[in-house]
Amino acid sequence: MDCRLYDGLTMYLYAPYCPVAAATTVVGDYWTPLIVRELLYGTCRFNQLARNLPNISRTLLASRLKTLERAGVVDCERSSRNVTSYSLTEAGRDLDGLITAMNDWGLRWGARDPNPEDLDPVLVICMLKDRIHTSALPDTRVVIEVSAVGKGDATAWLVCEHQGVSMCFDPPGLDIDLWVRGGIQGMYSIWLQHTSMKDSLRNGTLTVHGSTDLVKSFHRWFDGATLPLQPRTS
């Protein structure tokens, strides 16, 4: 018998008796923890998930969501207009601690400091998006145009609401409230929590322009909490 097939069969048979093995069968691949993380942020639509997870194919995303639904981790609601919405079940929300622990371990041991030329500007904007604490946002929707500058430049738009933050690579057709511009390395440093947004704005690593009230509160959407996750239960 092929050793890989034997190992997979062993894990399948072992899972009912070992909690770690049981969890691994559900979230033990590269993409699934990232999908769960996005759902914890409040992302609920398929297209939003696809935009917020660069490089995942739509076929693979659909497959992973179906697996999570079968495992009782994700609820899938389809409206009469064929609009699909995804949300975490109680079991899914309970993965918050696991994703947070993975985030902590990655920050301490797994994330290296790359050369600026190695950083993908689109991915860096996406990572910066993940540092937004939705509970700190104003009650009204905020649209941010973000430009990452480096060896390769990129611009994306963030539509920020309490229920989640979505990222667009084309103008969303909404009024822009804030314009943010900064170097790729500086944005990456904020994501790693090596630098606060307040300090980055103070030293000019990043700049923000727009509505005066929003500019004043902008740094608080990123600073003031240790972890990036803002899970919602509704």
KAZI-V243661 format. One record per residue. N is the residue number from 1. RES is the residue in one letter. OMEGA is omega in radians with two decimals (none if undefined). BURIAL is b if it has 16 or more other C-alpha atoms within 10 Angstrom, else e. D_FIRST is the distance of its C-alpha to the first C-alpha in Angstrom with 1 decimal. Layout:
BEGIN
{{N;RES;OMEGA;BURIAL;D_FIRST} {N;RES;OMEGA;BURIAL;D_FIRST}}
END
This chain:
BEGIN
{{1;M;3.07;e;0.0} {2;D;-3.09;e;3.8} {3;C;-3.13;e;6.2} {4;R;3.10;e;8.5} {5;L;3.14;e;7.1} {6;Y;3.14;e;6.6} {7;D;3.12;e;10.1} {8;G;3.11;e;11.5} {9;L;3.12;e;10.9} {10;T;3.13;e;12.4} {11;M;3.13;b;15.3} {12;Y;-3.13;e;15.9} {13;L;-3.08;e;16.3} {14;Y;-3.00;e;18.2} {15;A;-3.10;e;20.6} {16;P;-3.05;e;23.0} {17;Y;-3.10;e;23.8} {18;C;-3.12;e;24.2} {19;P;-3.14;e;26.8} {20;V;3.11;e;25.5} {21;A;3.13;b;22.0} {22;A;3.11;b;23.8} {23;A;-3.11;e;26.0} {24;T;3.14;e;23.2} {25;T;-3.14;e;21.6} {26;V;-3.00;b;25.0} {27;V;-3.01;b;26.4} {28;G;3.05;e;23.6} {29;D;-3.04;e;23.7} {30;Y;-2.94;e;26.4} {31;W;-3.00;e;28.6} {32;T;3.09;b;28.8} {33;P;3.12;b;30.9} {34;L;3.07;b;33.2} {35;I;3.12;b;33.6} {36;V;3.11;b;34.5} {37;R;3.14;b;36.9} {38;E;3.11;b;38.7} {39;L;3.06;b;39.0} {40;L;3.08;b;40.4} {41;Y;-3.11;b;43.0} {42;G;3.06;b;44.0} {43;T;-2.99;b;42.5} {44;C;-3.10;b;42.1} {45;R;-3.08;b;42.0} {46;F;-3.11;b;39.1} {47;N;3.09;e;41.1} {48;Q;3.11;b;42.1} {49;L;-3.13;b;38.6} {50;A;3.13;b;37.7} {51;R;-3.05;b;40.7} {52;N;3.12;b;40.1} {53;L;-3.10;b;36.5} {54;P;3.05;e;36.9} {55;N;3.04;e;34.1} {56;I;3.09;e;32.1} {57;S;-3.13;e;31.8} {58;R;3.11;e;33.4} {59;T;3.14;e;30.3} {60;L;3.11;e;28.2} {61;L;3.12;b;31.1} {62;A;3.14;e;31.4} {63;S;-3.13;e;27.7} {64;R;3.12;b;27.9} {65;L;3.10;b;31.2} {66;K;3.11;b;29.8} {67;T;3.13;b;26.9} {68;L;3.10;b;29.6} {69;E;3.12;b;31.8} {70;R;-3.12;e;29.2} {71;A;3.13;e;28.6} {72;G;-3.11;e;32.4} {73;V;-3.07;b;33.1} {74;V;2.97;b;35.0} {75;D;3.11;b;37.7} {76;C;-3.14;b;38.3} {77;E;3.14;e;41.8} {78;R;-3.11;e;42.8} {79;S;-3.14;e;46.5} {80;S;3.12;e;48.4} {81;R;3.08;e;48.8} {82;N;3.05;e;45.0} {83;V;-3.08;e;45.0} {84;T;3.11;e;41.9} {85;S;-3.12;e;42.2} {86;Y;3.07;b;39.5} {87;S;3.14;b;40.2} {88;L;3.00;b;38.4} {89;T;3.07;e;38.4} {90;E;3.10;e;39.3} {91;A;3.12;e;35.7} {92;G;3.12;b;35.6} {93;R;3.13;b;38.8} {94;D;3.06;e;37.5} {95;L;3.12;b;35.1} {96;D;-3.12;b;38.2} {97;G;3.14;e;37.9} {98;L;-3.13;e;34.3} {99;I;3.10;b;35.3} {100;T;3.12;e;38.4} {101;A;3.09;e;36.6} {102;M;3.10;e;34.2} {103;N;-3.14;b;37.4} {104;D;-3.12;e;39.1} {105;W;-3.14;e;36.3} {106;G;3.11;e;36.0} {107;L;-3.06;e;39.7} {108;R;-2.97;e;39.8} {109;W;-2.94;e;36.8} {110;G;-3.05;e;34.9} {111;A;3.11;e;37.6} {112;R;3.05;e;38.9} {113;D;-3.07;e;42.4} {114;P;2.97;e;41.8} {115;N;-3.12;e;44.4} {116;P;-3.11;b;46.4} {117;E;3.14;e;45.5} {118;D;-3.05;e;41.8} {119;L;3.07;b;42.5} {120;D;-3.07;b;42.1} {121;P;3.11;b;45.4} {122;V;3.14;b;44.0} {123;L;-3.14;b;41.3} {124;V;3.08;b;44.0} {125;I;3.10;b;46.2} {126;C;3.12;b;43.3} {127;M;3.08;b;42.8} {128;L;3.08;b;46.5} {129;K;-3.09;b;46.4} {130;D;3.11;b;44.0} {131;R;-3.13;b;46.7} {132;I;3.07;b;49.1} {133;H;-3.03;b;49.9} {134;T;-3.14;b;50.7} {135;S;-3.13;e;52.8} {136;A;-3.12;b;55.2} {137;L;3.03;b;55.8} {138;P;-3.09;e;59.1} {139;D;3.13;e;59.4} {140;T;3.10;e;59.8} {141;R;3.10;e;57.1} {142;V;3.11;b;57.1} {143;V;-3.07;b;56.0} {144;I;2.98;b;55.2} {145;E;-3.08;b;55.0} {146;V;3.08;b;52.9} {147;S;3.08;b;53.1} {148;A;-3.02;b;50.9} {149;V;3.12;b;52.4} {150;G;3.09;b;50.8} {151;K;3.00;e;49.4} {152;G;-3.12;e;48.2} {153;D;3.10;e;50.2} {154;A;3.06;b;49.2} {155;T;3.09;b;51.0} {156;A;-3.11;b;49.7} {157;W;3.12;b;51.3} {158;L;3.07;b;50.5} {159;V;-2.94;b;51.8} {160;C;3.07;b;52.1} {161;E;-3.14;b;52.8} {162;H;-3.09;b;52.3} {163;Q;3.10;b;49.4} {164;G;3.13;b;47.5} {165;V;3.10;b;47.7} {166;S;-3.07;b;46.5} {167;M;-3.14;b;46.4} {168;C;3.10;b;47.7} {169;F;3.01;e;47.6} {170;D;3.12;e;50.6} {171;P;-3.03;e;53.9} {172;P;-3.13;e;53.5} {173;G;-3.14;e;57.0} {174;L;3.08;e;58.3} {175;D;3.12;e;61.0} {176;I;3.14;b;59.8} {177;D;-3.10;b;60.9} {178;L;3.04;b;59.7} {179;W;-3.11;b;58.8} {180;V;-3.13;b;56.6} {181;R;3.13;b;56.1} {182;G;3.12;b;54.6} {183;G;-3.12;b;52.6} {184;I;-3.10;b;48.8} {185;Q;3.13;b;48.6} {186;G;3.10;b;51.0} {187;M;3.12;b;49.1} {188;Y;3.13;b;45.9} {189;S;3.08;b;47.8} {190;I;3.13;b;48.9} {191;W;3.12;b;45.4} {192;L;-3.08;b;44.3} {193;Q;3.01;b;47.4} {194;H;-3.13;e;48.8} {195;T;3.08;e;51.9} {196;S;3.08;b;53.6} {197;M;-3.13;b;54.7} {198;K;3.14;b;58.3} {199;D;3.14;e;58.3} {200;S;3.10;b;56.7} {201;L;-3.11;e;59.5} {202;R;-3.09;e;62.1} {203;N;3.05;e;61.2} {204;G;3.08;e;60.8} {205;T;3.02;b;57.0} {206;L;3.03;b;56.8} {207;T;3.10;e;59.7} {208;V;-3.14;b;60.2} {209;H;3.10;e;63.0} {210;G;-3.14;e;64.1} {211;S;-3.05;e;65.5} {212;T;-3.12;e;67.3} {213;D;-3.13;e;66.1} {214;L;3.10;b;62.5} {215;V;-3.12;b;62.8} {216;K;-3.07;e;64.1} {217;S;-2.99;e;61.3} {218;F;-3.05;b;58.5} {219;H;-3.11;b;57.3} {220;R;3.09;b;57.0} {221;W;-3.12;b;54.3} {222;F;-3.04;b;52.0} {223;D;2.99;b;53.6} {224;G;3.07;e;54.2} {225;A;-3.06;e;50.8} {226;T;-2.99;e;47.9} {227;L;-3.08;e;45.0} {228;P;-2.96;b;44.5} {229;L;3.07;b;43.3} {230;Q;-3.06;b;45.9} {231;P;3.11;b;44.0} {232;R;-3.07;b;46.0} {233;T;-3.12;e;45.7} {234;S;none;e;47.8}}
END
